[in-house]
Amino acid sequence: MLVNSTKLKIKINFTDFWHNNDHDAIKTNPLFILLSKQFELILSAEPDFLIYSTFGKNHKKYQCIKIFYTAENIIPNFKECDYAFSFEPTADRNYRLPNYAFAFINQGSHRLKNNAEVIQSITGQKRKFCNFLYSNKNAKTR
């Protein structure tokens, strides 16, 4: 039995992210890296799928399936997107994908092994601790 090992081709684009919109920058996006493992991604100015984030309004120019991604405390606006990856609980159009998950998705589950040893090495160090809090004026109160 012959198995076709070619990946499904998808016309896609990314906009309103923290990086530039040039192809080299887009290819460093964690979602691009994740999706490229399963699909042949074709970056297109007229995509079938657009993945966008919170850093602009360029996504409003597109007429295609829109997927919102946020690493911020922002609730997806389903009047502007068809689907979302966010911190909200998984639902019919939203998949809960916290930002920290990319450390395990893109670097492998091997990072979960020996966590007691890693914790001990970190907590055994004598160093000063710093905490940083940031407020996002665009986030809705929960």
N, C-alpha and C positions, 0 to 999 in steps of 0.2 A: 504494500500500500504506500503510495507516495503522499507525502504531506507537504503542502505549500507553506513554506516558512517565511513568506514575505509578510511584512507588517502592513496593516491597513493604513492607507495614506489619508491624512487629515489636513485640510487647509485651515490654518490657525493664525491668530495674531495676539499680541499682548500689548496692553496700553495702560497708562495711568499707574505705573509701578514706580518704585524708588529708583530704578535704573533707566537709562536712555532707551529709546525705542529702536535703536539700530540692532541688526541681526546678531551681532556678537554679544551685545549686552543681554538681549532676550535669551540667548542660549545658556546664560548663567543663571537664569531664573529657576528656583527649585521646582516649580510646577512644570516647566519645560523639560527639565532633566528627568523628572518622574514620568511624565507622559511619553517621552522619547524612548523609554525602555519597552513600551508596549506598542507604540504607533510610529509611523514615519511622518514626522511633522513637517509640513510645508508652510513656511512663513509667507503670508499673503496679505496684500493690502485689501483684498476682498475675501475675507475668510468665511468659512462655514461656522467657525466657533471663535469667539473673542473672549479672552480672559483678561479681566481688568481689576484694578485695585482702587485705592482711595486717594491717589495723588493727582487727581485731575478730573476733567469732564469729557475727555476725548472719546470715551466709549459711547457717548450719545450720538456720534456721527455714524455709527455702524448699524446695519440692518442685517443681523444674523443672530444666532444663538449666543447669548451673553452669559458668561459665568463670572461672578464676582468672587474675588479672593481678598481677605483681609487678615492681617496679623495684628490689627488694632481692635479696640473694644468698640466696634461699630456693627450695628445690626444690619443685615442685608435689606436693601430696598427692592422688593420683588416687583415693583412697578418699573424698575430699570433693568433688572436682570432676570434671566430664566432660571438659573441655578446659582448656588453659592457654596463656597468653602469658607467657614467662619468658626467662631468660638461658640456659636449658638448650638443647642442640641440638634442632633440629626433628625431631619424631618423629610417630607416628600421632596422638597426642592433644595434642601440644605444638607450638606455633609459637614459634621463637626471635624475640623482639621486644625487643631492648635499649632501655632508656629513651631513649638518645640518638637513636634512630631517629625519634622524634616531631618533632624539630627539622626533619627533612627531609620527613616525611610531611605534617605540618600546615602547614609554611611553604613547601613546594615545593622541587623539586630545583634551582631556580636558585641555591640557597645553595652548591651544589657547584662552580659556575663560578668561575673566577678565583681558585681557592684558593691559588695561588702568591702572588698579590698580597696576599691576606688574611694569609697566613703571614708574608710580609715585613713588613707593617705592624705585626703583633703583635710579632714578634721584634726589630724595629728600635726598639721603645720601650725606654727605660731605666726600668724600675720594679722594685720589689722583688717577689720571688716568695714565695708562701705555699702550703703544701700542707696538706691536712687528711685525716686518716685516722680512720675510724670503725669500730667493731666492733659487729656485730649478734649478740647472744647467741642469737637464734633460728635463725641460719643454721647449716646442717650443714657440717662440714669436708669439703672436696673434695680 
